[in-house]
Amino acid sequence: MTHSLHRSGPIESQKKDFNWFMYQTKGVNDVNIKPKALEFIAAAEAVGSENWGDVKSGPRTQYKTEEIIDRITDKSRIRGVFTKREQVVEFLKIMKEKDTGLSVVITGVLSEVLPACEEAEVTPHSINYSLGVWGKKDNLPDDTTLSITTMCGHHMIPPKYVEHMMDQVKKGRLTADEAAIKLANFCYCGIYNQVRCSDIISKTVNEAAEKEVASTKE
């Protein structure tokens, strides 16, 4: 689950970004996975998970639920996205009751995740932290681009493609929602938050347009 820890951007934006995971342990509870995976999917769907998927088949933004479910195997790991803390709470309550025997993992800003666990009466077994970015950070894309690309923990979204999508929205060829879906489709895990991505694109494009208008008036 550590590939979900390095999401970046303003904290207020990240507070609308949570990942959920179903994890099995090799040699311990890694057989007869499909019925348990269906419990996770049902719980996620019940509380409105905005995106989810199985890396073996792909994300909900690109494939139908039935297609993903048909391809579930004992090696599948189901992962997804929530945009509200309330969803996390309800999801944890359901999974606690289901007691599938698999690990339930939640990623997000700790000031949101820990209260959600407390409200759901779940005690975290362990906590992993991101220690930030080390090295030649001057080589990284700008902060806005990073806030979009880092939502795919395996970094399958090229920064140049983000720029292209921004340009397409700016020119009116795509809506922010359409651009966000195109970006989300690159993330096969299903942990990409296309809702947050759309918000970031809209804000960035609108701010750029406002600056252009202001510059013409000077």
Backbone torsions as a table, in degrees:
resi	resn	phi	psi	omega
1	MET	NA	-7.0	-174.3
2	THR	-65.7	-17.4	179.2
3	HIS	-70.2	-7.4	178.7
4	SER	-97.8	-1.2	-171.3
5	LEU	-84.1	-13.0	-169.2
6	HIS	-105.5	26.7	176.2
7	ARG	-67.1	141.7	-175.1
8	SER	-125.9	177.0	-178.7
9	GLY	117.7	173.4	179.9
10	PRO	-55.6	141.8	-177.7
11	ILE	-57.8	-40.5	-179.0
12	GLU	-61.5	-34.0	176.8
13	SER	-71.3	-40.7	-179.2
14	GLN	-69.4	-20.8	177.5
15	LYS	-70.3	-6.6	176.3
16	LYS	-109.1	28.1	-172.8
17	ASP	-143.3	107.9	179.2
18	PHE	-130.8	142.5	173.1
19	ASN	-111.9	145.1	172.6
20	TRP	-122.9	148.5	-175.9
21	PHE	-138.1	146.6	167.3
22	MET	-110.7	119.2	-179.0
23	TYR	-126.9	133.0	172.7
24	GLN	-106.9	162.0	-179.4
25	THR	-112.2	126.3	-177.5
26	LYS	-57.3	128.2	177.7
27	GLY	81.1	-2.2	-178.9
28	VAL	-114.8	-56.0	-177.5
29	ASN	-144.4	45.2	-173.6
30	ASP	-107.8	27.1	175.3
31	VAL	-125.0	157.9	-179.1
32	ASN	55.2	46.7	-174.2
33	ILE	-76.2	-35.2	-171.2
34	LYS	-55.8	-48.4	179.7
35	PRO	-59.3	-34.6	179.4
36	LYS	-73.7	-38.1	177.3
37	ALA	-62.0	-37.2	179.2
38	LEU	-65.0	-31.6	176.1
39	GLU	-66.4	-42.1	177.8
40	PHE	-63.6	-45.7	-179.1
41	ILE	-63.0	-43.1	-179.7
42	ALA	-62.4	-42.1	179.2
43	ALA	-64.9	-43.5	-179.9
44	ALA	-64.1	-43.3	179.0
45	GLU	-65.7	-36.7	-178.3
46	ALA	-63.1	-32.4	-179.0
47	VAL	-101.9	8.0	172.0
48	GLY	83.6	37.0	177.2
49	SER	-54.2	123.2	-173.1
50	GLU	-72.1	-26.1	178.2
51	ASN	-155.8	148.0	174.1
52	TRP	-163.6	167.0	179.4
53	GLY	-177.4	-176.1	176.3
54	ASP	-130.3	124.7	-175.9
55	VAL	-57.7	-19.8	178.7
56	LYS	-71.2	-21.1	-176.9
57	SER	-129.2	-36.7	179.7
58	GLY	130.1	-177.5	-174.3
59	PRO	-91.6	162.3	178.6
60	ARG	-65.1	-22.6	178.7
61	THR	-67.8	-19.4	-175.7
62	GLN	-117.5	-28.2	-176.3
63	TYR	-122.7	153.0	178.2
64	LYS	-72.3	152.1	179.4
65	THR	-52.9	-44.3	-177.1
66	GLU	-61.9	-37.2	179.6
67	GLU	-64.8	-43.4	-179.4
68	ILE	-66.2	-45.8	-179.1
69	ILE	-61.2	-40.9	-179.3
70	ASP	-60.6	-27.9	-175.1
71	ARG	-96.3	1.6	-179.4
72	ILE	-64.6	132.1	177.0
73	THR	-129.3	-177.8	178.0
74	ASP	-67.6	-14.1	178.7
75	LYS	-95.7	0.0	-179.3
76	SER	-71.1	146.6	171.9
77	ARG	-132.3	111.8	-175.6
78	ILE	-85.6	133.6	-176.8
79	ARG	-139.7	155.2	179.5
80	GLY	-164.0	-168.2	-172.2
81	VAL	-132.7	141.2	166.9
82	PHE	-123.0	156.2	177.5
83	THR	-115.9	-3.2	-178.5
84	LYS	-134.0	143.8	178.0
85	ARG	-61.9	-34.4	-179.9
86	GLU	-60.0	-34.6	177.6
87	GLN	-65.1	-40.7	179.1
88	VAL	-60.7	-45.8	-179.1
89	VAL	-58.8	-50.5	-177.7
90	GLU	-65.7	-39.0	178.0
91	PHE	-61.5	-45.4	-180.0
92	LEU	-64.4	-38.9	178.5
93	LYS	-61.5	-43.3	-179.1
94	ILE	-66.0	-45.5	-176.9
95	MET	-69.5	-31.2	175.5
96	LYS	-63.5	-42.1	180.0
97	GLU	-68.7	-38.4	-178.8
98	LYS	-68.1	-35.7	176.3
99	ASP	48.8	60.7	-176.3
100	THR	-73.8	-16.7	-176.9
101	GLY	88.1	-0.8	177.0
102	LEU	-99.9	158.6	179.2
103	SER	-72.9	136.0	174.5
104	VAL	-110.3	120.0	-176.3
105	VAL	-118.1	136.9	175.9
106	ILE	-124.4	131.3	175.9
107	THR	-114.7	139.1	176.5
108	GLY	170.3	-174.9	176.9
109	VAL	-66.4	128.1	-173.1
110	LEU	-59.9	-31.9	179.9
111	SER	-66.5	-14.6	176.0
112	GLU	-102.3	-42.0	-174.8
113	VAL	-69.4	-45.0	-177.3
114	LEU	-63.7	-44.1	174.7
115	PRO	-62.4	-34.0	178.2
116	ALA	-64.0	-41.9	177.8
117	CYS	-63.6	-42.3	-180.0
118	GLU	-63.4	-43.4	-179.9
119	GLU	-64.8	-34.6	179.0
120	ALA	-83.3	-1.1	-178.9
121	GLU	59.5	46.4	177.4
122	VAL	-121.2	131.0	177.7
123	THR	-100.6	119.9	-179.8
124	PRO	-59.7	134.9	177.1
125	HIS	-72.3	-39.3	-178.6
126	SER	-159.4	163.7	-179.6
127	ILE	-133.6	131.2	174.0
128	ASN	-106.8	139.0	179.7
129	TYR	-115.3	148.2	167.1
130	SER	-89.0	129.3	179.8
131	LEU	-93.8	12.7	177.0
132	GLY	91.3	-169.4	-176.6
133	VAL	-106.2	131.8	-179.3
134	TRP	-117.1	154.9	176.6
135	GLY	105.6	-155.5	-175.6
136	LYS	-81.5	82.6	-176.2
137	LYS	-68.8	-14.8	176.7
138	ASP	-63.9	-20.5	-179.4
139	ASN	-83.0	-7.5	-177.8
140	LEU	-78.0	157.5	173.1
141	PRO	-65.9	174.8	178.4
142	ASP	-67.3	163.5	-174.2
143	ASP	-59.4	-38.6	180.0
144	THR	-64.6	-44.9	178.1
145	THR	-62.1	-41.6	179.4
146	LEU	-63.6	-36.6	179.7
147	SER	-64.0	-23.2	178.0
148	ILE	-89.9	-46.4	-176.0
149	THR	-71.4	-32.9	-175.9
150	THR	-73.8	-8.0	174.1
151	MET	-73.4	-11.8	168.3
152	CYS	-104.3	103.5	-173.0
153	GLY	-64.3	-21.7	177.2
154	HIS	-92.2	7.1	176.2
155	HIS	53.1	52.1	178.7
156	MET	-89.9	-0.4	-178.2
157	ILE	-105.3	111.9	-178.3
158	PRO	-69.2	133.4	177.3
159	PRO	-54.7	-36.5	179.8
160	LYS	-65.4	-31.7	178.5
161	TYR	-71.4	-33.7	174.9
162	VAL	-61.2	-45.6	178.2
163	GLU	-59.4	-41.1	179.7
164	HIS	-63.6	-44.0	179.6
165	MET	-63.2	-41.6	177.2
166	MET	-58.6	-43.6	-178.7
167	ASP	-65.3	-39.7	179.1
168	GLN	-64.0	-38.6	177.6
169	VAL	-68.6	-42.9	179.4
170	LYS	-58.6	-37.6	-178.4
171	LYS	-85.2	-0.7	178.0
172	GLY	78.8	13.4	-179.0
173	ARG	-84.0	-22.2	176.7
174	LEU	-137.9	151.3	168.6
175	THR	-83.3	164.2	178.4
176	ALA	-61.6	-37.5	178.9
177	ASP	-64.2	-42.0	180.0
178	GLU	-65.6	-41.7	178.5
179	ALA	-63.7	-40.2	-179.1
180	ALA	-63.7	-38.5	178.4
181	ILE	-66.0	-42.1	178.3
182	LYS	-59.9	-39.1	178.2
183	LEU	-70.7	-41.3	-179.0
184	ALA	-61.9	-31.9	-177.1
185	ASN	-65.0	-18.1	177.4
186	PHE	-75.6	-21.3	-175.3
187	CYS	-94.7	97.3	-173.2
188	TYR	-72.9	-17.3	179.0
189	CYS	-67.0	-29.4	-175.4
190	GLY	89.6	11.6	-179.1
191	ILE	-96.3	7.8	-178.9
192	TYR	-81.0	130.1	-177.4
193	ASN	-94.9	90.3	-177.4
194	GLN	-69.5	-22.7	178.2
195	VAL	-68.4	-48.8	177.3
196	ARG	-64.2	-39.6	178.8
197	CYS	-59.1	-45.0	179.2
198	SER	-60.4	-41.4	178.4
199	ASP	-62.0	-42.8	-179.6
200	ILE	-64.6	-44.3	179.8
201	ILE	-62.8	-46.4	-179.6
202	SER	-59.3	-46.6	-178.9
203	LYS	-62.9	-44.0	-178.0
204	THR	-65.3	-45.6	-179.3
205	VAL	-66.0	-42.4	-179.8
206	ASN	-65.1	-41.4	178.7
207	GLU	-64.6	-38.8	178.8
208	ALA	-65.4	-39.4	179.3
209	ALA	-65.9	-40.7	178.9
210	GLU	-63.9	-37.8	178.8
211	LYS	-66.8	-39.2	179.1
212	GLU	-64.7	-41.3	178.7
213	VAL	-64.3	-43.9	-179.1
214	ALA	-63.4	-37.5	-178.0
215	SER	-69.0	-32.4	179.8
216	THR	-72.6	-22.1	-179.1
217	LYS	-86.5	-12.2	-177.5
218	GLU	-79.0	NA	NA
